[in-house]
């Protein structure tokens, strides 16, 4: 598919969204709204996409926090092991 704004359509945005390319879909919907700001159907679709993007970002943040906490525990355990080895 071409990435030229002249070819952006609601259908193309939907295809991107269905394939999981939410950022690309949102970009197309925003561009379409610039040209036709009164299109409620596009506003609704963009709202759905932005909600999904927000939920995805929150989910990624939670996953990263979990990984960070796990790494902190591992690091703390490694420090304890080093101290045990030093005293042995």
C-alpha positions in Angstrom: 0.0 0.0 0.0 1.2 3.5 -0.7 1.8 5.9 2.1 0.7 9.0 0.2 -2.0 11.2 1.9 -3.9 11.5 -1.4 -4.7 7.8 -1.2 -5.9 7.8 2.4 -9.4 6.5 2.8 -11.6 5.3 5.7 -11.3 1.8 4.3 -7.5 2.0 4.4 -7.6 3.2 8.0 -9.9 0.3 8.9 -7.6 -2.2 7.2 -4.6 -0.8 9.2 -6.6 -0.9 12.4 -7.7 -4.5 11.7 -4.1 -5.5 11.1 -3.0 -3.9 14.4 -1.4 -0.8 12.9 -3.3 1.5 15.2 -0.9 4.4 14.9 -1.2 4.4 11.1 -5.0 4.1 11.3 -5.2 7.0 13.7 -3.0 9.1 11.4 -5.3 8.5 8.5 -8.4 9.2 10.4 -6.9 12.5 11.7 -6.0 13.5 8.1 -9.5 12.7 6.9 -11.0 14.7 9.7 -9.0 17.7 8.6 -10.7 17.6 5.3 -14.1 16.6 6.5 -14.4 17.7 10.2 -18.2 17.0 10.3 -17.9 13.3 9.7 -19.2 11.7 12.9 -18.4 8.2 11.7 -14.7 9.1 11.3 -14.7 10.8 14.7 -16.2 7.7 16.3 -13.6 5.4 14.6 -10.7 7.7 15.7 -12.1 7.7 19.3 -12.1 3.9 19.3 -8.5 3.7 17.9 -7.2 6.3 20.4 -8.8 4.4 23.3 -7.1 1.2 22.1 -3.8 3.0 21.8 -4.2 4.3 25.3 -5.0 0.9 26.7 -2.1 -0.6 24.8 0.3 2.0 26.3 -1.0 1.4 29.8 -0.7 -2.3 29.3 2.9 -1.9 28.1 3.7 0.4 31.1 2.4 -2.3 33.5 4.5 -5.0 31.8 7.6 -2.8 32.0 7.0 -2.1 35.6 6.7 -5.8 36.3 10.0 -6.5 34.5 11.7 -3.7 36.3 10.6 -5.0 39.7 11.7 -8.5 38.8 15.1 -7.2 37.8 15.4 -5.2 41.0 14.8 -8.5 43.0 17.4 -10.3 40.9 19.9 -7.5 41.4 19.3 -7.4 45.1 19.8 -11.2 45.3 23.1 -10.9 43.4 24.3 -8.3 45.8 23.5 -10.6 48.7 25.3 -13.5 47.0 28.4 -11.3 46.5 28.4 -10.3 50.1 28.1 -14.0 51.2 31.0 -14.9 49.0 33.1 -12.1 50.4 32.5 -13.2 54.0 33.1 -16.9 53.2 
